[in-house]
C-alpha cells in the first residue's frame, strides 16, 4: 500500500512544538561554543594546546603549526564579498578550474539474490574525470564485479566450522567499499602517469565520496574492520606515493572533533555541557559563501591508528596524518568536511599557492560552487554509479537466462516467486 501522507502530516502537526523546541534549545549553547572557538587562537599556542591534550589519546582534534599564525579558526573567502548572483560564482569557479583535472568516484550495489536458491550480488563503481577544458568533455567509466556465494555468506558455527552458512548482507557493502577504493587507486595511478609524462598542465585532484576516518567500522568484527581500514589505507598510500592530492568529501557532516577538543581545553566552562556538532557552531561564524576553517589534525578514535598498509614496497602509517577542515558552500546552512593526508600541507603548491592543500581547497570549493553546494564531478559519478530497480530486475533476468543456457539450476524461491507474480 502507498504511504499514508495524511497520517504523516497529522503526526508532524502534533509534534511541531517538540520539533521546534529541539531546534531552538541549542541556541544558547551554540553561542557559548562560538565564543570559545573565537578565543582559541587568541589564548592558546599550538604547543600549549598539545601539552594540555597530551593525556588524552583521542582528544578529537589537534592544532597544527598554522594555528599559531591565525587570529581566527575561520578563514574568510574574500572573493565572495563581491558576488551578487550564482552566475558570478560560476564565472569565478570556471576561470579558476580551467585545465585542472579532477576525478571523482562513487559506488552502488545490487543486494543478494534472496529470490533464488543461490545468493549472488553485484557491486559497481563509476568514475568521472573533468579536465575543465573549454570543450567541456568528460571522461567516464564503470567497473563492476559479481559477488559469488563465498563472498557474501559466512559460517554461523565456531570459527573454522561449516556448521551452517547464511547470507550476510553487510559483506556486500564491504565488497562495494573495497571495489570502489580499488577504482580510486587505479585512477590515482592513471593520473600520476599522465602528470609525470607532462600530459597535464596542473596537478590533478581526486575526490573520494566519504571520510577517511571510518569510525563506522569500529563495531565490526576485527577481520571485517581490518578490510575497511586496508581499503582506505591503500587510497592514502597511493596518494602519498604518487603525490596526487586526494580529498575525502563528507557532505553535511555531524562530526564533533573541535567541540571535543575545546571541552578538554576549557573544562571549567564547557566540561559539563552537551556535545553538539562542529558544523552547528561554525556555520554562524562564517560569511554566506566559501569560508573554511584552518586545518586540524584528526584524532577522533582508534580507527585513525588502524590506517596502515604497504604500497609498492613502502610501508605507510597514517595515525597522525589525517587532517580536516570545514567548508561552507550554500545552499543550506550545513557545512561540508574535507579530510586529507598531511603531506598536502608540506608539498609546494603551483603558482601563488603556498602548498598543495591551499590549491586543492580552492579547486574543490570552486567545483562545489559550480555544483550549487556539492562538487559537480561527484554528482556525475553518483549518477553514473546508481543501480536502480530496473537494473536489479535486469540482473535477476540475466542470472536466470545464464542458468538456463549453462544448465545451472538457478531457481526461484517459492515465496519470492509468489510476490513477483502479484506485483506484475
N, C-alpha and C positions, 0 to 999 in steps of 0.2 A: 504494500500500500504506500501511497505517496506521503511525504512529510505533512503533518498536521500544522500548517503555518499559523492558523488562527490560535491554536493552543500555545505555540511558542511565543507569539506576540502577547497573548494574555499573561503568560507567566513572566515575561520581561516587564510588563507594566506593573505587575505585583512586586517585582524585585527591584524596581527603579531606585528606591531610596537606598537599599543596601548597596547597589552598584555605584551610585553617586557618592555615598559615604566612603566606600573603598577607594575611589579615585581621588577624593579630596583629603582623606585623613593624613596623607603623607606630606601635604604642602609644607607644614612647619618643619618637619624633619628634613625635607629636601633643602630648605633654606639653611638649616643648620649645617648640613653636609657641604653645601656650596661655600659657605663661609670658611669651613675647614679646608676645603680644596684650595681656596684662594690663599690661605695662609701658608700652605706647604712650601712654595719656593721662597717665600719671604722669611720664614722662621727656621728653615732646615737646610742643611747641605746634604749632598749625596752621601758623604762619609758618615754624617750624623744619623741619617735615616738607616743606612745599612747597619750601623752599630746598634741602633735601637731594635732593629728587627732580627738581629743575629741569633737570638734564642729561639726563633720560630723557623721551622723547616720550610713551611709553606705560608708566608705572610700575604699571599695574593699577588702583590706587585712589588717591584724593587726599582728605584730610580737608577738611571744611568748617568754618565758624566754630563750630558747636555742639560740635565736638570739644574746644574749649578749656574748655567748661563741664562736660564729662563726667569722671567718675572711673573710668569703665569703658566699653568699647565695647559692652557688653551692657546693655540696658535691661530691667529686670525687670518682668514684668506682675503687679503685686501682687494684683489681684482673684482670680487663680487660686489663691492660697495657701489660700483658704477652701473650695475646691471638693473634693468627695469623690465625685462621680459625673458622668456625662455630662449628666444632667438639669440639674445646676447650671450646666454650660456653656451648655446650651440656654436656660435661664431668663435668664442674663446677656446672651447674644447677642440673644435676641428683644427684650428691653427696649431694648437699645442700638440695634438696627436699625429700630425702629418708625418708619415713614414715611420711611425712607431709600431712595430709588430706586437700584437697582443693576442694570446691564445687562451681559451677557456675550455673547461671540460665539465661534463655532468653525466649522471648515470640514471638508469632505470632498470626495472626488473619485471619479470613475469613469475608469479609465485608458484610453488609446487603444484603439480597436476593431481590434486586430490580426487579429481573426477575419474581418473584412470586407476588401473591396478598396478601401475608403476609410477613412482614420483619422479618427475623431471621438472626443471625450471630453466629460466633463461635470464641472463643479465646483459646489459648493453651500455656502452659508454660512447658518448659523442664528443667531438672536439670541433671548435671553430676558431680559425685564425684570421684576424683582420690586420692587414698591413697598413691600414689607414692611408691608402693611396688615393689620388683623385679619381681613379677608375672605380673605386668602391667595391672591388671584387673581394669576396670572401673565399677562403679555402676551408672545406668542411670534410669531416669523415666520421664513420661509425665503426665500432668494433664490438662484436657480440660473442657470447660464449654460452653454450649449452651446459647445464649442470646435471651431471649424472646422479643416479640414486646414492652412490657412495659419498657424493659431495654435499648432499642435503639431508642425510639421515645420520643418526648416531645411536649407539647402544644405550639401553636403559639398565643394563646389569652392572656388575662390578667391572672395574677398568680392565680392559683386555678381554672381556667376556662378550659373546654374541647371544646372550640370553634372549634378548629381543631388540629389535631396531624400530625406530619411529622417525617420522619426518620432523625435522627441527627447522621451522621457517626462518629462524634467525640466521641460519647458515647461508641462506640466500642473500640476506643483507650483507653478511660478511664477505661473501664471494663478490658481490657487486662492488663493495668498498675496495677490495683488493684489485679487482679488474679495472676500476676507474683510476686507482693510484698507478697501476702499471701503464695505463694510457698517458697519464700526466708525465711519468718518467720518460716515456717514448717521445712525447712532444718536446720535453726539455732537451733531450739528446739531439733531436732533429734540428731544433732552433740553434743549439750550440754549434752544430756542424755548419749551418748556414752562416752564422755570425762570424765564426773563425775563418770561413772562406771568403769573407768580405762581401757576401751577398746582401747583408742587412746594414743599413746606414746607422741605425740606432740600436741600443741594447733592447732585446726582446723581453717581454714580461709575460709571466704565466699566472693566470688566475685560477685558483682552486676553490671550488664551491663548498666551503666548510672550514672548520677550525683545524689547526694543527695540535691544539691542546685537547685531547679527546677524552675528557672526563667520563663521557657516556660509557666508555669501555671498562671502567674500573670495576663495576659489579659482575662482569662476565667471568666465566671460568678462565683460569690462568692461560690455558692453551689458546682460547679464543681472544682474550685480551692481548696476548703477545702478537697474534697475527694482525690485529688492528694497528698496534704500535709499529710493527715492522713495515706495514704498508705506508704509513705516514713518514716513518724514518727514511724510507727509500726516496720519497719525494724530496725531502730536505737534503739528503745526501747528494742526490743528482744535481740539485740547485747549487749546492756549495762546490761540488767537484767541477761543474761546467761554468760556474759563475753566471748563472742565468737567474734573475730575480723571480721569486715566487711569492705570491700573496695568498694566504688563506682568508677568504672573504666571507664574513658572517653578517648577514642582514638582520637587523632588528635584534641585536644581542641583549641578553639579560645578565651578562657577566657582572661580577661584583669585586674584582680584584682591587681596584682603587679604594673602594669602601673598606674592604678588609684591611688593607694596609693602613689607611687613615685611622681606623678604630684602634689599631695596635699602637700607633704613634700618639694618639690623643685619648688615652684610656679614660682619663678622668671626665672628659667632656662627652665622649661618644661610646665608651666601652659598654654601656648599658642600653644603647639604642639598637633598634632593629636594623638589620642589613637590608638595603634596597639596591636595585641595580645601578651601576655606574651611569648608564645612559640616562636614567631618570633625573639624575643630579646635573650631569654635564650639559644636557640639551638647553637648559635655561641659562647657561653661562656663555653660550655661543651665539654668534650672529646668525641670520637666517640661512646662509648658504656657504658651504665649503670649509668651515672651520674644522680643525682637528686638534687632538691632544698631542703633547710631546710624547715620544715613545717611552715605554717602560718594559722592563724585563718581567716576564710572566713566571710566577712561582705559585701556581694555583694549588696543585696537589701532586700526588705521586705519579700521575700519568706523564708529567714532563720529564721525570727522571728515567722513565722507561723508553724514551726516544733515543735509540742507538741502533746502529747497523754497520755492515761493511759493504762498501760500494766500490767497484773497480779496484779491489785490493786494498782500499783505505778504510780505516775504522773511524766512525763518526759517533760522537755523543752530543746530544742537544739539550741536556738537562738545564743548562744555563745559557741557552742560545735562542729561545723563543721569545720574541718581543711582540708588543701590540700597541696599537693606537686606535683612537676612535675618530670617526669621520661623520660629519653631518652633511647629508645631501638630500634635500627635500624632494618630493612631498612627504608629509608625515613628520612627527616630532621625534621619532626614534632615531637612534644612532646606529651606524654600522661599525663593525670591528674588523680591523686589519691585523692579521697575525703574520709574522715574517721572521726569517732567520737573522741572527745578529750580524752575520758577515755583511749584510747590505749597509750597515751603519759605518763600516770601515772601508768599503770599496769606493774608489773615486767615481763620481758621477760625471756624465757627459756635460759639456758646455759649462754653464754657470752653476750647475747643481753641486752642492757640497759633497754629496755621496749618493750611492745608488738608491738608498732609502728615500731621499728627498725627491729624486727623479721618479721613482716608482709611485710614490704617494701622489704626486702631481698628475701623473698619467692615469692612475686609477680613479682619481677624483674627476678628471675630465671625462673618462669613459662612463662613470656613473651619472654625470651631468647629461650626456647625450641620451642615456637610457632613462632619464627622468627619475633618478633616485636609485637605480640599480644598473650595474655595468651592462651595456648593451651586448657585449660579446658573450657574457654569461647568460643573458636572456636567450640568445640564439642557440647556444649549446644546450640549454634546457629544452627548448622547443624541439631540437633535433633528437634528443635522447629519449623523450617521453614514449613509453609504450602504453597505449590506451586499451580500452575494452575491445575494440575491433582487432587490434594486434593480438590480444590474448586469445580471442576466438580463432583467429587465423593460425596461431601457434598450435592450438588443440587439433584443428583440422589437419595440419601438416603432420603431426605426430600419428594421427590415425592413418592417414594416407601412407606414410612411410612404413608403419607397421604392417599394413595390408600388402604393400609391394614387396616387403622383405620377409614375409612370413613370420613376423614377430607379433605375438598375441597381446597387443595393447588394447585393452577392453575397458568399457565404461563401467564405473561403479553404479549399481542399480539405483541408489538414491540420487546420485548426481544426474543420472540419465533422466530420471523422472522430473527433476527440477528443470532440466534443459528443455524437455518437451513442453512443459507447462508454460515456459516463458517465450516460446516461439510465437 
